[in-house]
Structure formats: C-alpha cells, structure tokens
Amino acid sequence: MFSTTVLFSIIFAYLVILFLIAHYAEKRDRAGSNLVSNPYVYSLSLAVYCTSWTFYGSVGKAANSGLSFLTIYLGPTLMAVLWWIILRKIVYVCKENRITTISDFIALRYGNSLFLSALVTFVAVVGITPYLGLQLKAIMTTFSIMAGKPEASHFAGWVITLLLGVFAIFFGARNVDVSERHSGLVFAVAFESAIKLIAFISVGISVTYGLFNGFTDIFEQIKQSQYSAIMTLGGESHVSFLEWTSLTFLSMMAILFLPRQFQVSVVENSSYNHIKKAMWLFPLYLFLINIFVLPIAYGGLLLGEPTGNADYFVLTIPLNQGAPMLALLAFIGGVSAATAMIIVESLALSTMVMNSFVMPAVWGLNAMKGFYVMILNTRRIVIVGLVFLGYAFAVYIGDFYSLVNIGLKSFEAVTIFAPQDLPSGYTLL
C-alpha cells in the first residue's frame, strides 16, 4: 500500500508533466513544427476513446460476461474502414462552415436549427455526465485501493476534479475563438494514450508470463474451471448474439457521435491525409490495448480474486502478488485514461453549451464593454461546472453501477444522434 501523500504527489507530478508537455507542444506548433500536426499524434489522440472503461472496465466485463467486451472495440474498428468516406466528408463540411461541435453539425444538416442544436446539447450533457462520473469513480476507487483507505477517495476525487478543470481551462479556454486548434491539448492526450497502453501491456505481460505460462496455459485452466462458459458466445454463455450485435452497433455510433471523439477527430484535424493513417493505426491501438484483457480477467478468476472487484483486477493482482511498483504503473495508466477523457469531454461539452445556450441568450449584449471577457469567463465556469457535475454523479450515484454499465448509458444517449429520416434535399453527410 502507498500513503495518500505519496499518491497525491504522484498524481500532481503527473499533471505537471502533462502541463509541461502540452505547453512545449504548443510552442513548437506556433513555431511551425510538425510535432503535433502528424498522423501518429492524430491517431493516438483518437485513442481518447479508450477511457477508464477500457483500462479497468473491459477486464471486469470479461471476467463477468466473457467475450462481449470486444464489441466496444469491434464497432469502432468496423467504422474506421469507412472513415475515408464518412469522416473525411464530415471534416470537410465542418471546416467549410467553421463548425466546432456535434450539436452544430447536426443542426446544420437540418437547416441551422437552434432548437435542434440546443436539444442535442441537452441530451449530450445529460448522457455524458455519467461517463464523466465513471472516470472520477475509477480514480477515486483506485486511489482508495492503492492507499488502503476507502475514506480518502472522496477528498482525492475532489482535488483531482479541480486540477483537471484548471487544466482544461488553461489549454482549452484561453481564447473566445472556439474554432482554433488546441495543439498542446492534442499532444498531451496522445501522450496519455501511449502511457495507458504501456501500463496495461506491462500488467498483461506480468500476469500472462509471470504468474502463468502464457495464453494457452490460462485458457486451458479457465476452460476446465467453473468459469468455462465465459469463453463462448450464445448457448450457455452469459452473452447472447443479440447483445453482441447491439453493443457493436452502439460502439459504431459512439466513435462518431461522442462529443470528445468529434473534438479530436474533426475539430482538431489538420489534414485529410491523417485520416488515411488513422484508419489502420487506431484499430491497431485498439487491438494492442485489448490483447491482455482476457488473460488478466481469467488470471484474476483463477487466482481467486473476488468477481465483485473484477473492474480493478489490473490493480489488485499486482498488489496481491507482491508487485507494488507494477500496481503503481497501472494506477498511473488508469489516471491517464481517465484524465484524458475528462479534459477533452469537458472542453467539447462546454463549447456545445456556449454555442447552443449561452451565446444565443446574451448575444444582444455584444456591444457591452467587457463582453468577450464575460463570455470567456462563462466558458471557464461551464467547464469546471461540467467536471464537478461528473464528480457529483460519481459520489452519489456511481457506486450503484459498474464501470461498463455507466459507460453504456452514455453510448445509448449519443446513438440518438444517428441520422434516421432526413428532410428533402439533404444527404447523410
């Protein structure tokens, strides 16, 4: 176990490093460097899709329901095949019309309807708040596991929530112009994607080849155990084919319509050619971060870890097997997964709220002295408010749901944004 002081220090140091990396990337970008504007950074930034749901929840899902966790990554992989047709055209339309949110994009396709934009924003805020809460719940729970003090989790969550709100403000809300690219933020998110991948693979290798004799050994043992049903689909499995196809469809919609994915894939895109590389680099990332999900999940079950705590096998296995430094690396990886999502999602949602609610309400005051300062400060307040709304959900509601179930609610919410019947004269894109 680690003391709360050590854990706070590690988190604070990590955020400082993140801040310095983002600041450096912004300076290089202003100097004309291609440090940020390249397909590899773009592809890694898309991996903001992989949140604490991926880092912790996928293992929990695999331990309790078997192979259904794969649907959350199969959907985006299938959609990535169509990106050169779909995503490229969305980027083109948004650049031509200076669109910066999914709500404004949908409103444009239906005649620039302010009501529709506001409705989409309302659904997004209500639907994504549980997802923000999921990230903070993961940070608070893992903090208490690492510290061995459950009572420390809420205070840790409050402090981290405040720090993330400040970070999002500094790199996402320094100017009134919301159409500008946030190069430092994008690079920081790409860096976090690399950190969580390294951390997860490290735990996976340790479990698979340190505690067991490879994939075959784990799969053979689980096949002969009481958990053999979780290795199959249909029949006696915990997963029906209907659930499999439904979850795949939800994840296909999520990769297009989650506000944070729209932010990194469309708003922050600097070249159409980056999409070509992302079409295979992003699926490759999803493949790599999921290689060891089943070994960790099955390994935890075989080692006697409680299934009720399966979401956190990534931490508890190293802790219980005498590898505290590996657990600490996993903790940092989980923090990376959560913080990247919170920062980008709060930025995207705040832009939606400003465009759909605040600006239409106060535009008549644009001649007022200090109007733009007021707008900028309002946006900053909205960002912090959204992050703390997620914190409130995590504290008061989050304990009643698993990480995966919370995430699915948000996927269901944004699926509403998928086009159904279009007005005459309009095409899907």
N, C-alpha and C positions, 0 to 999 in steps of 0.2 A: 504494500500500500504506500501511497505518497501523501505527504502533508498537503493541506489546502493551500498553504503559502507557495509550495513548490509548483503545484498545478496552476495557480493563478499566475505565477511568474512565467511559466512556460507558455501559457495562452497569451499573456501580454507581450512576451518576446516574439512570439509567432506573428501577432498582429503588427508589431513594429516592423518586423522583417517584411511582411506583406506590404505595409505602407511604403517602405523604402524602395521595394521592387517596383511598385506602381509609380512612384514618383520618378524613379530613374527611367522607366519605360516612357513616361510622358515627355521627359526632357529629350530623350533620343528621338521620339516621334516628331516633336516640334523642330528638331534639327534636321529632319528629312531622312532619318534612318528607317530601314525596313524591319527593325527589330519586332515591331508589333504587326505591321502590315505584311503578313506572310501566311501561307495556307496552314502551316503547322500550328501556329498560335491560334488561328481561327478555329481549326479543328479541335484543339484542346479546350478552347473556350466553350465550344458546344457541349463538352462533357460536364458543364454545369447541370446538365440533365441528371447526372449521377450524384444524388444528394446522400444524406444520411440514410435514406430509404435503401439506396443501393449498398452503402457501406455496412450497414447493420441489418436493415430490414430484409434484404434478399436472403441472408443466411437464416433469419427467423422464419421467413416464408418457406424456404427449402426444408427446414427441419420439421415444420408442421404440415406442409401441404405438398412437398415434393417438387416436381418439375415446373409448377405453374409460375415460379418466379421468372422463368425465361421469357414469358410473354411480354414482360415490361421492356425487354431489350430486343425481342424479335420484331415488335411493331416498328420502332424507330429504324431498325436495320432494313426492313422492307420499304419504309418510306424514303430512306436515303437513296435508294435505287432511282427514285423519281425526282430527286432534288434538282437535276439539271433542267427538268421541265417545269416543276412546280415552284421550288424555292427561288430559282433564278428569275422567274417572272414576278414573284412577289417582291423580290428586292428591287427589280426594275420599276415596278409601279410605285413602290414606297419612295424611292429616290426621286422619281419624277414629280411626285406630289408632296414631298417633304413630310411623309408620314412617319411617326415615331412610336406608334402603339398599335397593338392588335385591335383595339376598340375603334381607332380612327380608320384603320384599314377596312374593317367590316362595314363601318358607316359609309365609307367612300363607295363601296360596291353597291350600296343601296341609296344612292343619291345624297350623300353627305348628311345623313340624318343624325342630328344632335341627340335626339331621343334614343336612337339605337346605340349610339356611342356611349351614352350615359347608362343604358341598360346593360351593355356588355361590361362596362367598368364595374357596375354594382355586382353583377354575377361574379366577376373575377375577384373582387375584394373579398366577398363572402366565401367564394370557393377556394381561394388560395390561402386565406388566413389559417385554416387547419394545417396546410403544408408548411407555412412559416412556423407554426407551433410545433410541428413534427421535428424540425431542425433543432429548435431550442429544447424540446423534450429530450432529444438524443444527447445534446451537450450536457444538460443537467443530470440526466441519468448516468451517463458515463463518468461525469465528474464525481458523483457520489460513489460509484463503483471503484474508481481509482483511489479515492480518498478514504473509502470505507466509512463514510459519514453521510447517511441519507439527508440529514438536516442541512447540509451545506449546499445542496443542489439549487434551491430557490435563490439564495443570495448570489451564487455563481451565475445562474441564469440571468438575473437582473443586471449584474455588472457587464456580462458579455453582450447582452442585448443593447445596452447603452453604447458600448465600444463599437459594435457593428453599425449602429445607427450613425455614429460620428464618422466612421469610415465611409459609409455610403454617401453621406453628405459631402465629405471632402472631395471624393473622386467622382461623384455623380451629380452634385447640385451646387456647383460653384458659379455657374452662369445661368442666365434666364433661357438662353437658346437650348432647347432640349434636342435639337436635331444634330448637335455636334457629337462626334465620336468620342468615346471615353477610352482612349488608348491605354492609359495606365491601369484602369479597372479591368480591361480585357486581358492584359498581360498578367495581372495578379490572379485572375480567375484561371487562366491557362496554367500558371504555376501551381495553383492549388489542385488542379486536375492531375498534374504529374505527381504531387505529393500523395494524394489519396490512392493513386494507382500503385505507387511504390510500397506504401504502407500495407495495403490489402494483399498484394502479392507476397510480401515478406511474411505475413502471418500464414498465408496459404502454403507457402513452401515449408515453413516450420512445422505446421500440422501434418501435411501430407508426407513429407520425407523425414521429419524429425520424430514425430510421435507414431507414425505408421510407415509402412514400406511402400508408399506410393499410391496412386489412384486405384490400381487393381486390388490391393490389399483392403482399402477402405470399402470399395464397392462390394467385394466378396463378403466382408464381415457384415455389412448392413443388409445384404441380401439374405443372410442366414439369421438375422435378428428379428425381433418383433416389429421392426420398422420397415420391413421389406416392401410394404405397399406403397411407400412414398417414392419408389423408384419407377413407378409405372403411371400410365395415363388411362382413364376410363376404368371399367370393371370395378375392382375392389380398391382402386386408387382414391385418394382424397380429392382428386381433380377430375371433373367431367370435361368432355370435349367442348361442351357449350361454354363452360367457364374459360377454357383455354382460348377459344376464338374471341370471346367477349373482351377478355383482358388484352389480347393482341390488338383488337380494334381500338380500344381506349388508349393504348400507348401510341398507336399510329397517329391518333388525333392530338395527343398531348405534345408530341415532338413538334407539331406545327403551331398549336394554339396556346401553350403555356406562355404567359407574358415574358418570362425570363428567356425562353427559347426564341421568341420573336425578337427580343432585345439583342441577343448575341448573334443570331443567325441572319437577321435582316438589318436592324438599325446599325449595328457595329460592323457590318460587312463593308470592306473597302475595295473589293474586286470580285467580279463574277467568276474569275478563274479559280479563286479559292474554293468555290463550291465543288469544282471537279475533284480536288484532292480530298475535301471533306467527305465526299461520297463513299470513299473507302477507308479513310483514316478514322472517321468517327465510328463506323461499325467495328473496325479493328480495336479501337479503345474499349468498346462495349464487350467485345469478345475477351480481351485480356483481363478486364476487371471482374469477369464472371467465371474465369477458368477454375478458381478455387472456392467458389461458393458452395458447391456440393461437398467437396472434401471437408471444409470447415464445419458445415452443417451436420454431415454424417459423423464426422470425427467427434463433434461435441456430444452427439447422442451416444456414441459408443463409449465415450469416456465418462458417461453418467452425469453430464451437465443437465440441469433441470430444463425441460422443454418450455416452461413458462418464461424462462430467461433467454430463449433462443436468439432473440434480436441482438443480444450482446455477447454471443459466443466468440466473436472476434477479439473481445477484451478478456472475457473470463477464462478462456482456455489458456492463453499465455500466463495470466495471473495465477491460475490454479496449478499450472505445470512448472512453476518456478522460473518464468521468463519475464520479469517485471519491465525490463527495458524494451522488449518486444511489445508488451502491452502499452507502454508509453508511446511507442511509434504508432501503434494502432489508434490510440487516443488522439494523437495529432492528426492522423489521417481522417478520423471521424470529424474532428473540428474543421478541417479543411473542406470536407464535403458539405458540412452544414453552413459554414460562414459564406462560402461562395454563393450558395443558393440564396441565403438571406439578403446579401448585399445586392445582387442583381435583381432579384424578385421585388424587393422594396423599391429599388430605383424604377423599374418598369411600371409597377403599380402606381407609384407616386405621379409619374408622367400621365398615366391614364386618368387619375383623379383630377389633376390640374387641368388637363385638356377638356375633360367632359363635365366637370362640376365647377371648379373654382374660376377658371377664365371666363366662361360664359356669364357667371354671376357678377364678376367685378369688372368686366371689360369697359363698362360705361365710365369707370373711374380712371381710365388710362391717361387722362390729362393731369391727374393729380400728382403733385410733387412727391417724389419717392415711390411712385407706383411700382417700378421694376424691382426695387429693393424689397417692397412688401411682397411681391409675387415670389421672389427668390426665397425669402424667409418662410413664406407659407409652404413652399415646396419642401423645405427642410423640415418643417414641423410635421408635414404629412409623412415623410419618410420615417421619422422617429416614431410617429404615431402608429404606422403600419407594423413596424418591428415590434413595438410593445403590445400591439393587438395580438400578434402571434404569441408573444410571451404569456399574455393573459390566457389564451387558449391552452397553451402547454401546461400552465399551472392548474387551471380549474377544470379542464375537460380532457386533456391529453392522457391522463392516467387510465381512462376508461377504454382506450383503443390501442391496438398495436400500431407500430410504425407503418406497416403496409396498408392497413385499413384506413388510416388517416390520409395517406397519400392517394389512395384510390378515390376518395371523396373529391379531391381536387381534380383528378383526371376526369371524373364524371362531369364535374362542373364545366370544364373547358371544352368538353366534347360537344356541348350545346352550341359552340361557336361554329361547328362544321356546317357548310352550306347544305341546304335542303332544296327548297324551291326558290329559284331566282326570278326577279322581275324581268319582264320582257326587255330584250336588248342587252342583258348582262350575261357575262360568262363567269365561270367559276373564278378565274384569275384574270 
